[in-house]
Amino acid sequence: VQLVESGGGLVEPGGSLRLSCTATGSIDRIYSMGWYRQAPGKEREMVAHMHYGGDSKYSDSVKGRFAISIDGVKNMVHLQMNSLTLEDTAVYYCNVLAPGQIYWGQGTRVNVSS
């Protein structure tokens, strides 16, 4: 199983980016997909998470600005990020939770800078 992320880059404060992640390979069942991030000098933290049943969870720092969505047919997860701030600068990692397994992507860098 591989998680392939895309969509990171450089954006000015107040701008938007959309991250995408595709899970490829043999996965019989996925419980949930989500996004984590790790800023320089900080620990990895959960950004947004969604179960295939539709329940989602966001960190307080991104509520109202970020939106997570899942395409269950394509095993894809997206993260729409709006009103980006300098504090959103980090490497963003895709996460997939399956029975007995946790998968991570290689990370995509988001740099918010003026």
C-alpha positions as CSV (number, residue, x, y, z in Angstrom):
1,V,0.0,0.0,0.0
2,Q,1.3,3.4,-0.9
3,L,-0.1,6.9,-0.2
4,V,0.7,9.4,-2.8
5,E,0.3,13.0,-1.8
6,S,0.1,16.1,-4.0
7,G,-0.9,19.8,-3.8
8,G,1.7,21.3,-1.5
9,G,3.6,24.4,-2.3
10,L,4.3,28.1,-1.5
11,V,1.3,30.4,-0.8
12,E,0.9,33.8,0.6
13,P,-0.9,34.4,3.9
14,G,-4.7,34.4,3.3
15,G,-4.3,32.1,0.3
16,S,-5.6,28.6,-0.3
17,L,-4.2,25.2,-1.2
18,R,-5.8,21.8,-1.8
19,L,-4.0,18.7,-0.8
20,S,-4.8,15.3,-2.2
21,C,-3.8,11.8,-1.3
22,T,-4.4,8.6,-3.1
23,A,-4.1,5.2,-1.5
24,T,-2.9,2.6,-4.0
25,G,-2.4,-1.1,-3.6
26,S,-4.4,-3.8,-1.9
27,I,-6.6,-2.5,0.9
28,D,-9.5,-4.6,1.8
29,R,-11.1,-2.0,4.0
30,I,-10.4,1.5,5.2
31,Y,-11.7,2.8,8.4
32,S,-10.6,6.4,8.0
33,M,-8.3,8.8,6.2
34,G,-6.8,12.0,7.4
35,W,-4.1,14.6,7.5
36,Y,-1.4,15.3,10.0
37,R,1.3,18.0,9.9
38,Q,4.7,18.6,11.4
39,A,6.1,22.1,11.7
40,P,9.8,22.7,12.2
41,G,10.8,21.9,15.8
42,K,7.3,20.6,16.7
43,E,5.7,17.3,17.0
44,R,3.4,15.8,14.4
45,E,-0.2,16.8,15.1
46,M,-3.6,15.8,13.7
47,V,-5.1,18.4,11.3
48,A,-8.3,16.7,10.1
49,H,-9.6,13.2,10.1
50,M,-12.6,11.5,8.5
51,H,-14.2,8.1,8.9
52,Y,-15.7,6.4,5.9
53,G,-19.0,6.7,7.7
54,G,-18.7,10.5,7.3
55,D,-17.8,11.6,10.8
56,S,-14.9,14.2,10.7
57,K,-12.7,15.8,13.3
58,Y,-10.6,18.9,13.0
59,S,-7.9,20.5,15.2
60,D,-9.1,23.7,16.8
61,S,-6.4,25.6,14.9
62,V,-8.0,24.8,11.5
63,K,-11.7,24.7,12.3
64,G,-13.6,26.9,9.9
65,R,-10.7,27.2,7.5
66,F,-9.9,23.6,6.4
67,A,-12.3,21.0,5.0
68,I,-11.6,17.3,4.6
69,S,-13.4,15.1,2.1
70,I,-13.1,11.5,1.0
71,D,-13.7,9.8,-2.3
72,G,-14.4,6.3,-1.1
73,V,-14.5,4.8,-4.6
74,K,-11.0,6.1,-5.5
75,N,-9.6,5.8,-2.0
76,M,-8.7,9.5,-2.1
77,V,-8.7,12.1,0.6
78,H,-8.5,15.8,0.0
79,L,-7.8,18.7,2.3
80,Q,-9.0,22.1,1.2
81,M,-7.1,24.8,3.1
82,N,-8.3,28.3,3.1
83,S,-7.2,31.5,4.9
84,L,-3.8,30.1,5.4
85,T,-1.5,31.6,8.0
86,L,2.2,31.5,8.7
87,E,1.4,29.0,11.4
88,D,0.1,26.5,8.8
89,T,3.6,26.1,7.4
90,A,4.5,22.4,7.9
91,V,5.0,19.1,6.1
92,Y,1.6,17.6,5.7
93,Y,1.2,13.8,5.9
94,C,-1.6,11.7,4.6
95,N,-2.8,9.0,7.0
96,V,-4.9,5.9,6.4
97,L,-6.3,3.6,9.1
98,A,-7.2,0.1,8.0
99,P,-7.8,-3.1,10.1
100,G,-4.5,-3.8,11.9
101,Q,-2.6,-1.2,9.9
102,I,-1.7,2.5,9.8
103,Y,-0.3,3.9,6.7
104,W,1.6,7.2,6.1
105,G,2.4,9.2,3.1
106,Q,5.9,10.6,2.4
107,G,4.7,14.1,3.2
108,T,4.0,17.3,1.1
109,R,5.4,20.6,2.1
110,V,3.2,23.6,2.6
111,N,5.0,26.9,3.0
112,V,3.0,30.0,3.9
113,S,5.1,33.1,3.3
114,S,4.8,36.6,2.1
